[in-house]
């Protein structure tokens, strides 16, 4: 059946992209990240990272040598290490984009920097998005449960670095996303 609100071309592109990614994921013949477990430098870092002081130059001379290499070489190494994970990243991006774009944001106001919204019971929400204008001097602190979403708008005290809730109204956009 044809649904007038659905852009058939975009839907077909999305379904094709999904099918391609699923095919690529099914063709992966190793556990994700297995190639990194065989890399000596990465293993040395992983094994020593939790030990206090174990990443110093005399314990991991190879790491410090690698860090001293030109940025372009280190970036090339990173891209090579991450390349086998590209299909997983692309699949995750597709799902996140679908969730993010499942609903249009609504303009809301946090009175004295505080906003609370009670959610419909039994509705499985996957993501809360809070959007602020560029250059905003506040940031959201979000607390969510299956019953409600609370957003407090915070600012850092420049002297102490201590966060505090602002005491003025903050306009923002809110999207409670679900598929």
Chimera marker file (.cmm) of the C-alpha trace (Angstrom):
<marker_set name="trace">
<marker id="1" x="0.000" y="0.000" z="0.000" r="1" g="1" b="0" radius="0.5"/>
<marker id="2" x="1.155" y="3.526" z="-0.742" r="1" g="1" b="0" radius="0.5"/>
<marker id="3" x="1.428" y="5.893" z="2.222" r="1" g="1" b="0" radius="0.5"/>
<marker id="4" x="1.462" y="9.530" z="1.055" r="1" g="1" b="0" radius="0.5"/>
<marker id="5" x="3.560" y="10.796" z="4.007" r="1" g="1" b="0" radius="0.5"/>
<marker id="6" x="6.409" y="8.383" z="3.248" r="1" g="1" b="0" radius="0.5"/>
<marker id="7" x="9.065" y="9.388" z="0.741" r="1" g="1" b="0" radius="0.5"/>
<marker id="8" x="9.348" y="6.115" z="-1.202" r="1" g="1" b="0" radius="0.5"/>
<marker id="9" x="12.725" y="6.999" z="-2.720" r="1" g="1" b="0" radius="0.5"/>
<marker id="10" x="14.274" y="7.770" z="0.678" r="1" g="1" b="0" radius="0.5"/>
<marker id="11" x="12.738" y="4.624" z="2.159" r="1" g="1" b="0" radius="0.5"/>
<marker id="12" x="14.169" y="2.480" z="-0.642" r="1" g="1" b="0" radius="0.5"/>
<marker id="13" x="17.615" y="4.056" z="-0.195" r="1" g="1" b="0" radius="0.5"/>
<marker id="14" x="17.442" y="3.355" z="3.519" r="1" g="1" b="0" radius="0.5"/>
<marker id="15" x="16.367" y="-0.246" z="2.973" r="1" g="1" b="0" radius="0.5"/>
<marker id="16" x="19.159" y="-0.758" z="0.406" r="1" g="1" b="0" radius="0.5"/>
<marker id="17" x="21.711" y="0.708" z="2.808" r="1" g="1" b="0" radius="0.5"/>
<marker id="18" x="20.416" y="-1.523" z="5.593" r="1" g="1" b="0" radius="0.5"/>
<marker id="19" x="20.579" y="-4.622" z="3.378" r="1" g="1" b="0" radius="0.5"/>
<marker id="20" x="24.156" y="-3.828" z="2.312" r="1" g="1" b="0" radius="0.5"/>
<marker id="21" x="25.284" y="-3.310" z="5.898" r="1" g="1" b="0" radius="0.5"/>
<marker id="22" x="23.587" y="-6.499" z="7.065" r="1" g="1" b="0" radius="0.5"/>
<marker id="23" x="25.276" y="-8.424" z="4.270" r="1" g="1" b="0" radius="0.5"/>
<marker id="24" x="28.669" y="-6.954" z="5.197" r="1" g="1" b="0" radius="0.5"/>
<marker id="25" x="28.115" y="-7.742" z="8.882" r="1" g="1" b="0" radius="0.5"/>
<marker id="26" x="27.177" y="-11.345" z="8.066" r="1" g="1" b="0" radius="0.5"/>
<marker id="27" x="30.306" y="-11.711" z="5.930" r="1" g="1" b="0" radius="0.5"/>
<marker id="28" x="32.588" y="-10.687" z="8.804" r="1" g="1" b="0" radius="0.5"/>
<marker id="29" x="34.452" y="-13.891" z="9.580" r="1" g="1" b="0" radius="0.5"/>
<marker id="30" x="36.212" y="-12.775" z="12.756" r="1" g="1" b="0" radius="0.5"/>
<marker id="31" x="35.203" y="-11.324" z="16.066" r="1" g="1" b="0" radius="0.5"/>
<marker id="32" x="35.166" y="-7.506" z="15.936" r="1" g="1" b="0" radius="0.5"/>
<marker id="33" x="38.482" y="-6.150" z="17.177" r="1" g="1" b="0" radius="0.5"/>
<marker id="34" x="40.290" y="-9.493" z="16.938" r="1" g="1" b="0" radius="0.5"/>
<marker id="35" x="42.969" y="-7.875" z="14.767" r="1" g="1" b="0" radius="0.5"/>
<marker id="36" x="43.773" y="-5.465" z="17.604" r="1" g="1" b="0" radius="0.5"/>
<marker id="37" x="44.369" y="-8.318" z="20.044" r="1" g="1" b="0" radius="0.5"/>
<marker id="38" x="47.225" y="-9.481" z="17.810" r="1" g="1" b="0" radius="0.5"/>
<marker id="39" x="48.913" y="-6.065" z="17.723" r="1" g="1" b="0" radius="0.5"/>
<marker id="40" x="51.854" y="-6.008" z="20.152" r="1" g="1" b="0" radius="0.5"/>
<marker id="41" x="51.874" y="-2.271" z="20.889" r="1" g="1" b="0" radius="0.5"/>
<marker id="42" x="48.134" y="-2.133" z="21.536" r="1" g="1" b="0" radius="0.5"/>
<marker id="43" x="48.335" y="-5.237" z="23.728" r="1" g="1" b="0" radius="0.5"/>
<marker id="44" x="51.194" y="-3.760" z="25.737" r="1" g="1" b="0" radius="0.5"/>
<marker id="45" x="49.185" y="-0.574" z="26.321" r="1" g="1" b="0" radius="0.5"/>
<marker id="46" x="46.040" y="-2.532" z="27.215" r="1" g="1" b="0" radius="0.5"/>
<marker id="47" x="47.911" y="-4.742" z="29.692" r="1" g="1" b="0" radius="0.5"/>
<marker id="48" x="49.649" y="-1.855" z="31.428" r="1" g="1" b="0" radius="0.5"/>
<marker id="49" x="47.029" y="0.905" z="31.262" r="1" g="1" b="0" radius="0.5"/>
<marker id="50" x="45.380" y="-0.065" z="34.557" r="1" g="1" b="0" radius="0.5"/>
<marker id="51" x="48.680" y="-0.157" z="36.467" r="1" g="1" b="0" radius="0.5"/>
<marker id="52" x="49.565" y="3.226" z="38.023" r="1" g="1" b="0" radius="0.5"/>
<marker id="53" x="52.675" y="4.646" z="36.379" r="1" g="1" b="0" radius="0.5"/>
<marker id="54" x="53.009" y="1.750" z="33.948" r="1" g="1" b="0" radius="0.5"/>
<marker id="55" x="52.733" y="3.906" z="30.831" r="1" g="1" b="0" radius="0.5"/>
<marker id="56" x="55.957" y="5.772" z="31.564" r="1" g="1" b="0" radius="0.5"/>
<marker id="57" x="58.752" y="5.902" z="29.033" r="1" g="1" b="0" radius="0.5"/>
<marker id="58" x="60.905" y="3.117" z="30.494" r="1" g="1" b="0" radius="0.5"/>
<marker id="59" x="57.983" y="0.650" z="30.758" r="1" g="1" b="0" radius="0.5"/>
<marker id="60" x="56.551" y="1.353" z="27.322" r="1" g="1" b="0" radius="0.5"/>
<marker id="61" x="59.387" y="2.723" z="25.249" r="1" g="1" b="0" radius="0.5"/>
<marker id="62" x="57.631" y="1.587" z="22.052" r="1" g="1" b="0" radius="0.5"/>
<marker id="63" x="54.564" y="3.711" z="22.890" r="1" g="1" b="0" radius="0.5"/>
<marker id="64" x="56.658" y="6.799" z="23.508" r="1" g="1" b="0" radius="0.5"/>
<marker id="65" x="58.574" y="6.167" z="20.295" r="1" g="1" b="0" radius="0.5"/>
<marker id="66" x="55.256" y="5.864" z="18.417" r="1" g="1" b="0" radius="0.5"/>
<marker id="67" x="53.944" y="9.061" z="20.054" r="1" g="1" b="0" radius="0.5"/>
<marker id="68" x="57.054" y="10.892" z="18.834" r="1" g="1" b="0" radius="0.5"/>
<marker id="69" x="56.270" y="9.986" z="15.212" r="1" g="1" b="0" radius="0.5"/>
<marker id="70" x="54.713" y="12.614" z="12.933" r="1" g="1" b="0" radius="0.5"/>
<marker id="71" x="50.984" y="13.144" z="13.331" r="1" g="1" b="0" radius="0.5"/>
<marker id="72" x="50.332" y="11.936" z="9.772" r="1" g="1" b="0" radius="0.5"/>
<marker id="73" x="51.931" y="8.547" z="10.521" r="1" g="1" b="0" radius="0.5"/>
<marker id="74" x="50.054" y="8.113" z="13.814" r="1" g="1" b="0" radius="0.5"/>
<marker id="75" x="46.792" y="9.076" z="12.110" r="1" g="1" b="0" radius="0.5"/>
<marker id="76" x="47.481" y="6.554" z="9.349" r="1" g="1" b="0" radius="0.5"/>
<marker id="77" x="48.057" y="3.861" z="12.000" r="1" g="1" b="0" radius="0.5"/>
<marker id="78" x="44.784" y="4.744" z="13.743" r="1" g="1" b="0" radius="0.5"/>
<marker id="79" x="42.850" y="4.603" z="10.493" r="1" g="1" b="0" radius="0.5"/>
<marker id="80" x="44.412" y="1.232" z="9.704" r="1" g="1" b="0" radius="0.5"/>
<marker id="81" x="43.489" y="-0.108" z="13.160" r="1" g="1" b="0" radius="0.5"/>
<marker id="82" x="39.924" y="1.174" z="12.872" r="1" g="1" b="0" radius="0.5"/>
<marker id="83" x="39.282" y="0.163" z="9.245" r="1" g="1" b="0" radius="0.5"/>
<marker id="84" x="38.088" y="-3.401" z="10.048" r="1" g="1" b="0" radius="0.5"/>
<marker id="85" x="35.473" y="-1.850" z="12.368" r="1" g="1" b="0" radius="0.5"/>
<marker id="86" x="34.063" y="0.466" z="9.680" r="1" g="1" b="0" radius="0.5"/>
<marker id="87" x="31.040" y="-1.711" z="8.882" r="1" g="1" b="0" radius="0.5"/>
<marker id="88" x="30.035" y="-1.835" z="12.543" r="1" g="1" b="0" radius="0.5"/>
<marker id="89" x="30.476" y="1.938" z="12.838" r="1" g="1" b="0" radius="0.5"/>
<marker id="90" x="28.351" y="2.526" z="9.734" r="1" g="1" b="0" radius="0.5"/>
<marker id="91" x="25.613" y="0.188" z="11.019" r="1" g="1" b="0" radius="0.5"/>
<marker id="92" x="25.595" y="1.992" z="14.374" r="1" g="1" b="0" radius="0.5"/>
<marker id="93" x="25.432" y="5.369" z="12.625" r="1" g="1" b="0" radius="0.5"/>
<marker id="94" x="22.440" y="4.191" z="10.584" r="1" g="1" b="0" radius="0.5"/>
<marker id="95" x="20.534" y="3.064" z="13.682" r="1" g="1" b="0" radius="0.5"/>
<marker id="96" x="21.405" y="6.210" z="15.646" r="1" g="1" b="0" radius="0.5"/>
<marker id="97" x="20.363" y="8.422" z="12.711" r="1" g="1" b="0" radius="0.5"/>
<marker id="98" x="17.047" y="6.584" z="12.466" r="1" g="1" b="0" radius="0.5"/>
<marker id="99" x="16.417" y="7.076" z="16.175" r="1" g="1" b="0" radius="0.5"/>
<marker id="100" x="17.533" y="10.736" z="16.159" r="1" g="1" b="0" radius="0.5"/>
<marker id="101" x="15.350" y="11.572" z="13.184" r="1" g="1" b="0" radius="0.5"/>
<marker id="102" x="12.302" y="9.631" z="14.377" r="1" g="1" b="0" radius="0.5"/>
<marker id="103" x="10.748" y="12.774" z="15.834" r="1" g="1" b="0" radius="0.5"/>
<marker id="104" x="11.011" y="16.507" z="15.243" r="1" g="1" b="0" radius="0.5"/>
<marker id="105" x="12.347" y="18.495" z="18.203" r="1" g="1" b="0" radius="0.5"/>
<marker id="106" x="9.871" y="20.692" z="20.072" r="1" g="1" b="0" radius="0.5"/>
<marker id="107" x="10.673" y="24.111" z="21.501" r="1" g="1" b="0" radius="0.5"/>
<marker id="108" x="10.589" y="24.056" z="25.300" r="1" g="1" b="0" radius="0.5"/>
<marker id="109" x="11.526" y="26.376" z="28.147" r="1" g="1" b="0" radius="0.5"/>
<marker id="110" x="13.353" y="25.427" z="31.310" r="1" g="1" b="0" radius="0.5"/>
<marker id="111" x="12.090" y="27.782" z="33.998" r="1" g="1" b="0" radius="0.5"/>
<marker id="112" x="14.964" y="28.894" z="36.205" r="1" g="1" b="0" radius="0.5"/>
<marker id="113" x="17.125" y="26.356" z="34.372" r="1" g="1" b="0" radius="0.5"/>
<marker id="114" x="14.909" y="23.374" z="35.269" r="1" g="1" b="0" radius="0.5"/>
<marker id="115" x="12.645" y="21.272" z="33.041" r="1" g="1" b="0" radius="0.5"/>
<marker id="116" x="10.694" y="18.101" z="33.802" r="1" g="1" b="0" radius="0.5"/>
<marker id="117" x="8.549" y="16.006" z="31.478" r="1" g="1" b="0" radius="0.5"/>
<marker id="118" x="6.499" y="12.989" z="32.515" r="1" g="1" b="0" radius="0.5"/>
<marker id="119" x="6.613" y="10.239" z="29.892" r="1" g="1" b="0" radius="0.5"/>
<marker id="120" x="3.850" y="7.984" z="28.634" r="1" g="1" b="0" radius="0.5"/>
<marker id="121" x="3.965" y="4.713" z="30.519" r="1" g="1" b="0" radius="0.5"/>
<marker id="122" x="4.798" y="1.678" z="28.430" r="1" g="1" b="0" radius="0.5"/>
<marker id="123" x="6.357" y="3.635" z="25.566" r="1" g="1" b="0" radius="0.5"/>
<marker id="124" x="9.941" y="2.476" z="24.870" r="1" g="1" b="0" radius="0.5"/>
<marker id="125" x="11.964" y="5.639" z="24.288" r="1" g="1" b="0" radius="0.5"/>
<marker id="126" x="15.528" y="5.144" z="23.078" r="1" g="1" b="0" radius="0.5"/>
<marker id="127" x="17.078" y="8.602" z="23.143" r="1" g="1" b="0" radius="0.5"/>
<marker id="128" x="16.632" y="12.068" z="24.625" r="1" g="1" b="0" radius="0.5"/>
<marker id="129" x="18.021" y="14.943" z="22.570" r="1" g="1" b="0" radius="0.5"/>
<marker id="130" x="18.490" y="18.436" z="23.949" r="1" g="1" b="0" radius="0.5"/>
<marker id="131" x="19.465" y="21.061" z="21.395" r="1" g="1" b="0" radius="0.5"/>
<marker id="132" x="20.747" y="24.526" z="22.273" r="1" g="1" b="0" radius="0.5"/>
<marker id="133" x="21.638" y="27.462" z="20.078" r="1" g="1" b="0" radius="0.5"/>
<marker id="134" x="25.292" y="27.695" z="19.078" r="1" g="1" b="0" radius="0.5"/>
<marker id="135" x="27.243" y="29.841" z="21.489" r="1" g="1" b="0" radius="0.5"/>
<marker id="136" x="24.978" y="29.055" z="24.414" r="1" g="1" b="0" radius="0.5"/>
<marker id="137" x="26.781" y="29.567" z="27.695" r="1" g="1" b="0" radius="0.5"/>
<marker id="138" x="24.950" y="26.717" z="29.449" r="1" g="1" b="0" radius="0.5"/>
<marker id="139" x="25.004" y="22.955" z="29.099" r="1" g="1" b="0" radius="0.5"/>
<marker id="140" x="22.295" y="20.392" z="29.850" r="1" g="1" b="0" radius="0.5"/>
<marker id="141" x="22.515" y="17.843" z="32.621" r="1" g="1" b="0" radius="0.5"/>
<marker id="142" x="19.989" y="15.158" z="31.698" r="1" g="1" b="0" radius="0.5"/>
<marker id="143" x="18.440" y="12.582" z="33.969" r="1" g="1" b="0" radius="0.5"/>
<marker id="144" x="15.958" y="10.137" z="32.492" r="1" g="1" b="0" radius="0.5"/>
<marker id="145" x="13.993" y="7.101" z="33.555" r="1" g="1" b="0" radius="0.5"/>
<marker id="146" x="11.052" y="5.225" z="32.118" r="1" g="1" b="0" radius="0.5"/>
<marker id="147" x="8.763" y="7.678" z="33.950" r="1" g="1" b="0" radius="0.5"/>
<marker id="148" x="10.258" y="11.122" z="33.344" r="1" g="1" b="0" radius="0.5"/>
<marker id="149" x="12.983" y="13.264" z="31.842" r="1" g="1" b="0" radius="0.5"/>
<marker id="150" x="14.633" y="16.007" z="33.869" r="1" g="1" b="0" radius="0.5"/>
<marker id="151" x="16.920" y="18.588" z="32.300" r="1" g="1" b="0" radius="0.5"/>
<marker id="152" x="18.879" y="21.056" z="34.389" r="1" g="1" b="0" radius="0.5"/>
<marker id="153" x="20.849" y="23.740" z="32.620" r="1" g="1" b="0" radius="0.5"/>
<marker id="154" x="24.231" y="24.271" z="34.158" r="1" g="1" b="0" radius="0.5"/>
<marker id="155" x="27.151" y="26.637" z="33.923" r="1" g="1" b="0" radius="0.5"/>
<marker id="156" x="30.670" y="26.287" z="35.270" r="1" g="1" b="0" radius="0.5"/>
<marker id="157" x="32.004" y="28.763" z="37.795" r="1" g="1" b="0" radius="0.5"/>
<marker id="158" x="35.127" y="30.012" z="36.033" r="1" g="1" b="0" radius="0.5"/>
<marker id="159" x="37.024" y="30.456" z="39.297" r="1" g="1" b="0" radius="0.5"/>
<marker id="160" x="36.374" y="27.064" z="40.882" r="1" g="1" b="0" radius="0.5"/>
<marker id="161" x="35.221" y="24.945" z="37.945" r="1" g="1" b="0" radius="0.5"/>
<marker id="162" x="32.200" y="23.985" z="40.050" r="1" g="1" b="0" radius="0.5"/>
<marker id="163" x="28.972" y="23.513" z="38.066" r="1" g="1" b="0" radius="0.5"/>
<marker id="164" x="25.825" y="25.324" z="39.155" r="1" g="1" b="0" radius="0.5"/>
<marker id="165" x="22.256" y="25.429" z="37.867" r="1" g="1" b="0" radius="0.5"/>
<marker id="166" x="21.380" y="28.717" z="36.192" r="1" g="1" b="0" radius="0.5"/>
<marker id="167" x="18.557" y="30.781" z="37.678" r="1" g="1" b="0" radius="0.5"/>
<marker id="168" x="17.064" y="32.104" z="34.450" r="1" g="1" b="0" radius="0.5"/>
<marker id="169" x="14.764" y="30.652" z="31.808" r="1" g="1" b="0" radius="0.5"/>
<marker id="170" x="16.467" y="28.698" z="29.035" r="1" g="1" b="0" radius="0.5"/>
<marker id="171" x="14.836" y="28.084" z="25.654" r="1" g="1" b="0" radius="0.5"/>
<marker id="172" x="15.853" y="24.810" z="24.042" r="1" g="1" b="0" radius="0.5"/>
<marker id="173" x="14.648" y="22.098" z="21.702" r="1" g="1" b="0" radius="0.5"/>
<marker id="174" x="13.729" y="18.678" z="23.043" r="1" g="1" b="0" radius="0.5"/>
<marker id="175" x="13.251" y="15.436" z="21.150" r="1" g="1" b="0" radius="0.5"/>
<marker id="176" x="12.171" y="12.252" z="22.912" r="1" g="1" b="0" radius="0.5"/>
<marker id="177" x="13.100" y="9.694" z="20.269" r="1" g="1" b="0" radius="0.5"/>
<marker id="178" x="11.714" y="6.244" z="19.614" r="1" g="1" b="0" radius="0.5"/>
<marker id="179" x="11.470" y="3.909" z="16.668" r="1" g="1" b="0" radius="0.5"/>
<link id1="1" id2="2" r="1" g="1" b="0" radius="0.2"/>
<link id1="2" id2="3" r="1" g="1" b="0" radius="0.2"/>
<link id1="3" id2="4" r="1" g="1" b="0" radius="0.2"/>
<link id1="4" id2="5" r="1" g="1" b="0" radius="0.2"/>
<link id1="5" id2="6" r="1" g="1" b="0" radius="0.2"/>
<link id1="6" id2="7" r="1" g="1" b="0" radius="0.2"/>
<link id1="7" id2="8" r="1" g="1" b="0" radius="0.2"/>
<link id1="8" id2="9" r="1" g="1" b="0" radius="0.2"/>
<link id1="9" id2="10" r="1" g="1" b="0" radius="0.2"/>
<link id1="10" id2="11" r="1" g="1" b="0" radius="0.2"/>
<link id1="11" id2="12" r="1" g="1" b="0" radius="0.2"/>
<link id1="12" id2="13" r="1" g="1" b="0" radius="0.2"/>
<link id1="13" id2="14" r="1" g="1" b="0" radius="0.2"/>
<link id1="14" id2="15" r="1" g="1" b="0" radius="0.2"/>
<link id1="15" id2="16" r="1" g="1" b="0" radius="0.2"/>
<link id1="16" id2="17" r="1" g="1" b="0" radius="0.2"/>
<link id1="17" id2="18" r="1" g="1" b="0" radius="0.2"/>
<link id1="18" id2="19" r="1" g="1" b="0" radius="0.2"/>
<link id1="19" id2="20" r="1" g="1" b="0" radius="0.2"/>
<link id1="20" id2="21" r="1" g="1" b="0" radius="0.2"/>
<link id1="21" id2="22" r="1" g="1" b="0" radius="0.2"/>
<link id1="22" id2="23" r="1" g="1" b="0" radius="0.2"/>
<link id1="23" id2="24" r="1" g="1" b="0" radius="0.2"/>
<link id1="24" id2="25" r="1" g="1" b="0" radius="0.2"/>
<link id1="25" id2="26" r="1" g="1" b="0" radius="0.2"/>
<link id1="26" id2="27" r="1" g="1" b="0" radius="0.2"/>
<link id1="27" id2="28" r="1" g="1" b="0" radius="0.2"/>
<link id1="28" id2="29" r="1" g="1" b="0" radius="0.2"/>
<link id1="29" id2="30" r="1" g="1" b="0" radius="0.2"/>
<link id1="30" id2="31" r="1" g="1" b="0" radius="0.2"/>
<link id1="31" id2="32" r="1" g="1" b="0" radius="0.2"/>
<link id1="32" id2="33" r="1" g="1" b="0" radius="0.2"/>
<link id1="33" id2="34" r="1" g="1" b="0" radius="0.2"/>
<link id1="34" id2="35" r="1" g="1" b="0" radius="0.2"/>
<link id1="35" id2="36" r="1" g="1" b="0" radius="0.2"/>
<link id1="36" id2="37" r="1" g="1" b="0" radius="0.2"/>
<link id1="37" id2="38" r="1" g="1" b="0" radius="0.2"/>
<link id1="38" id2="39" r="1" g="1" b="0" radius="0.2"/>
<link id1="39" id2="40" r="1" g="1" b="0" radius="0.2"/>
<link id1="40" id2="41" r="1" g="1" b="0" radius="0.2"/>
<link id1="41" id2="42" r="1" g="1" b="0" radius="0.2"/>
<link id1="42" id2="43" r="1" g="1" b="0" radius="0.2"/>
<link id1="43" id2="44" r="1" g="1" b="0" radius="0.2"/>
<link id1="44" id2="45" r="1" g="1" b="0" radius="0.2"/>
<link id1="45" id2="46" r="1" g="1" b="0" radius="0.2"/>
<link id1="46" id2="47" r="1" g="1" b="0" radius="0.2"/>
<link id1="47" id2="48" r="1" g="1" b="0" radius="0.2"/>
<link id1="48" id2="49" r="1" g="1" b="0" radius="0.2"/>
<link id1="49" id2="50" r="1" g="1" b="0" radius="0.2"/>
<link id1="50" id2="51" r="1" g="1" b="0" radius="0.2"/>
<link id1="51" id2="52" r="1" g="1" b="0" radius="0.2"/>
<link id1="52" id2="53" r="1" g="1" b="0" radius="0.2"/>
<link id1="53" id2="54" r="1" g="1" b="0" radius="0.2"/>
<link id1="54" id2="55" r="1" g="1" b="0" radius="0.2"/>
<link id1="55" id2="56" r="1" g="1" b="0" radius="0.2"/>
<link id1="56" id2="57" r="1" g="1" b="0" radius="0.2"/>
<link id1="57" id2="58" r="1" g="1" b="0" radius="0.2"/>
<link id1="58" id2="59" r="1" g="1" b="0" radius="0.2"/>
<link id1="59" id2="60" r="1" g="1" b="0" radius="0.2"/>
<link id1="60" id2="61" r="1" g="1" b="0" radius="0.2"/>
<link id1="61" id2="62" r="1" g="1" b="0" radius="0.2"/>
<link id1="62" id2="63" r="1" g="1" b="0" radius="0.2"/>
<link id1="63" id2="64" r="1" g="1" b="0" radius="0.2"/>
<link id1="64" id2="65" r="1" g="1" b="0" radius="0.2"/>
<link id1="65" id2="66" r="1" g="1" b="0" radius="0.2"/>
<link id1="66" id2="67" r="1" g="1" b="0" radius="0.2"/>
<link id1="67" id2="68" r="1" g="1" b="0" radius="0.2"/>
<link id1="68" id2="69" r="1" g="1" b="0" radius="0.2"/>
<link id1="69" id2="70" r="1" g="1" b="0" radius="0.2"/>
<link id1="70" id2="71" r="1" g="1" b="0" radius="0.2"/>
<link id1="71" id2="72" r="1" g="1" b="0" radius="0.2"/>
<link id1="72" id2="73" r="1" g="1" b="0" radius="0.2"/>
<link id1="73" id2="74" r="1" g="1" b="0" radius="0.2"/>
<link id1="74" id2="75" r="1" g="1" b="0" radius="0.2"/>
<link id1="75" id2="76" r="1" g="1" b="0" radius="0.2"/>
<link id1="76" id2="77" r="1" g="1" b="0" radius="0.2"/>
<link id1="77" id2="78" r="1" g="1" b="0" radius="0.2"/>
<link id1="78" id2="79" r="1" g="1" b="0" radius="0.2"/>
<link id1="79" id2="80" r="1" g="1" b="0" radius="0.2"/>
<link id1="80" id2="81" r="1" g="1" b="0" radius="0.2"/>
<link id1="81" id2="82" r="1" g="1" b="0" radius="0.2"/>
<link id1="82" id2="83" r="1" g="1" b="0" radius="0.2"/>
<link id1="83" id2="84" r="1" g="1" b="0" radius="0.2"/>
<link id1="84" id2="85" r="1" g="1" b="0" radius="0.2"/>
<link id1="85" id2="86" r="1" g="1" b="0" radius="0.2"/>
<link id1="86" id2="87" r="1" g="1" b="0" radius="0.2"/>
<link id1="87" id2="88" r="1" g="1" b="0" radius="0.2"/>
<link id1="88" id2="89" r="1" g="1" b="0" radius="0.2"/>
<link id1="89" id2="90" r="1" g="1" b="0" radius="0.2"/>
<link id1="90" id2="91" r="1" g="1" b="0" radius="0.2"/>
<link id1="91" id2="92" r="1" g="1" b="0" radius="0.2"/>
<link id1="92" id2="93" r="1" g="1" b="0" radius="0.2"/>
<link id1="93" id2="94" r="1" g="1" b="0" radius="0.2"/>
<link id1="94" id2="95" r="1" g="1" b="0" radius="0.2"/>
<link id1="95" id2="96" r="1" g="1" b="0" radius="0.2"/>
<link id1="96" id2="97" r="1" g="1" b="0" radius="0.2"/>
<link id1="97" id2="98" r="1" g="1" b="0" radius="0.2"/>
<link id1="98" id2="99" r="1" g="1" b="0" radius="0.2"/>
<link id1="99" id2="100" r="1" g="1" b="0" radius="0.2"/>
<link id1="100" id2="101" r="1" g="1" b="0" radius="0.2"/>
<link id1="101" id2="102" r="1" g="1" b="0" radius="0.2"/>
<link id1="102" id2="103" r="1" g="1" b="0" radius="0.2"/>
<link id1="103" id2="104" r="1" g="1" b="0" radius="0.2"/>
<link id1="104" id2="105" r="1" g="1" b="0" radius="0.2"/>
<link id1="105" id2="106" r="1" g="1" b="0" radius="0.2"/>
<link id1="106" id2="107" r="1" g="1" b="0" radius="0.2"/>
<link id1="107" id2="108" r="1" g="1" b="0" radius="0.2"/>
<link id1="108" id2="109" r="1" g="1" b="0" radius="0.2"/>
<link id1="109" id2="110" r="1" g="1" b="0" radius="0.2"/>
<link id1="110" id2="111" r="1" g="1" b="0" radius="0.2"/>
<link id1="111" id2="112" r="1" g="1" b="0" radius="0.2"/>
<link id1="112" id2="113" r="1" g="1" b="0" radius="0.2"/>
<link id1="113" id2="114" r="1" g="1" b="0" radius="0.2"/>
<link id1="114" id2="115" r="1" g="1" b="0" radius="0.2"/>
<link id1="115" id2="116" r="1" g="1" b="0" radius="0.2"/>
<link id1="116" id2="117" r="1" g="1" b="0" radius="0.2"/>
<link id1="117" id2="118" r="1" g="1" b="0" radius="0.2"/>
<link id1="118" id2="119" r="1" g="1" b="0" radius="0.2"/>
<link id1="119" id2="120" r="1" g="1" b="0" radius="0.2"/>
<link id1="120" id2="121" r="1" g="1" b="0" radius="0.2"/>
<link id1="121" id2="122" r="1" g="1" b="0" radius="0.2"/>
<link id1="122" id2="123" r="1" g="1" b="0" radius="0.2"/>
<link id1="123" id2="124" r="1" g="1" b="0" radius="0.2"/>
<link id1="124" id2="125" r="1" g="1" b="0" radius="0.2"/>
<link id1="125" id2="126" r="1" g="1" b="0" radius="0.2"/>
<link id1="126" id2="127" r="1" g="1" b="0" radius="0.2"/>
<link id1="127" id2="128" r="1" g="1" b="0" radius="0.2"/>
<link id1="128" id2="129" r="1" g="1" b="0" radius="0.2"/>
<link id1="129" id2="130" r="1" g="1" b="0" radius="0.2"/>
<link id1="130" id2="131" r="1" g="1" b="0" radius="0.2"/>
<link id1="131" id2="132" r="1" g="1" b="0" radius="0.2"/>
<link id1="132" id2="133" r="1" g="1" b="0" radius="0.2"/>
<link id1="133" id2="134" r="1" g="1" b="0" radius="0.2"/>
<link id1="134" id2="135" r="1" g="1" b="0" radius="0.2"/>
<link id1="135" id2="136" r="1" g="1" b="0" radius="0.2"/>
<link id1="136" id2="137" r="1" g="1" b="0" radius="0.2"/>
<link id1="137" id2="138" r="1" g="1" b="0" radius="0.2"/>
<link id1="138" id2="139" r="1" g="1" b="0" radius="0.2"/>
<link id1="139" id2="140" r="1" g="1" b="0" radius="0.2"/>
<link id1="140" id2="141" r="1" g="1" b="0" radius="0.2"/>
<link id1="141" id2="142" r="1" g="1" b="0" radius="0.2"/>
<link id1="142" id2="143" r="1" g="1" b="0" radius="0.2"/>
<link id1="143" id2="144" r="1" g="1" b="0" radius="0.2"/>
<link id1="144" id2="145" r="1" g="1" b="0" radius="0.2"/>
<link id1="145" id2="146" r="1" g="1" b="0" radius="0.2"/>
<link id1="146" id2="147" r="1" g="1" b="0" radius="0.2"/>
<link id1="147" id2="148" r="1" g="1" b="0" radius="0.2"/>
<link id1="148" id2="149" r="1" g="1" b="0" radius="0.2"/>
<link id1="149" id2="150" r="1" g="1" b="0" radius="0.2"/>
<link id1="150" id2="151" r="1" g="1" b="0" radius="0.2"/>
<link id1="151" id2="152" r="1" g="1" b="0" radius="0.2"/>
<link id1="152" id2="153" r="1" g="1" b="0" radius="0.2"/>
<link id1="153" id2="154" r="1" g="1" b="0" radius="0.2"/>
<link id1="154" id2="155" r="1" g="1" b="0" radius="0.2"/>
<link id1="155" id2="156" r="1" g="1" b="0" radius="0.2"/>
<link id1="156" id2="157" r="1" g="1" b="0" radius="0.2"/>
<link id1="157" id2="158" r="1" g="1" b="0" radius="0.2"/>
<link id1="158" id2="159" r="1" g="1" b="0" radius="0.2"/>
<link id1="159" id2="160" r="1" g="1" b="0" radius="0.2"/>
<link id1="160" id2="161" r="1" g="1" b="0" radius="0.2"/>
<link id1="161" id2="162" r="1" g="1" b="0" radius="0.2"/>
<link id1="162" id2="163" r="1" g="1" b="0" radius="0.2"/>
<link id1="163" id2="164" r="1" g="1" b="0" radius="0.2"/>
<link id1="164" id2="165" r="1" g="1" b="0" radius="0.2"/>
<link id1="165" id2="166" r="1" g="1" b="0" radius="0.2"/>
<link id1="166" id2="167" r="1" g="1" b="0" radius="0.2"/>
<link id1="167" id2="168" r="1" g="1" b="0" radius="0.2"/>
<link id1="168" id2="169" r="1" g="1" b="0" radius="0.2"/>
<link id1="169" id2="170" r="1" g="1" b="0" radius="0.2"/>
<link id1="170" id2="171" r="1" g="1" b="0" radius="0.2"/>
<link id1="171" id2="172" r="1" g="1" b="0" radius="0.2"/>
<link id1="172" id2="173" r="1" g="1" b="0" radius="0.2"/>
<link id1="173" id2="174" r="1" g="1" b="0" radius="0.2"/>
<link id1="174" id2="175" r="1" g="1" b="0" radius="0.2"/>
<link id1="175" id2="176" r="1" g="1" b="0" radius="0.2"/>
<link id1="176" id2="177" r="1" g="1" b="0" radius="0.2"/>
<link id1="177" id2="178" r="1" g="1" b="0" radius="0.2"/>
<link id1="178" id2="179" r="1" g="1" b="0" radius="0.2"/>
</marker_set>
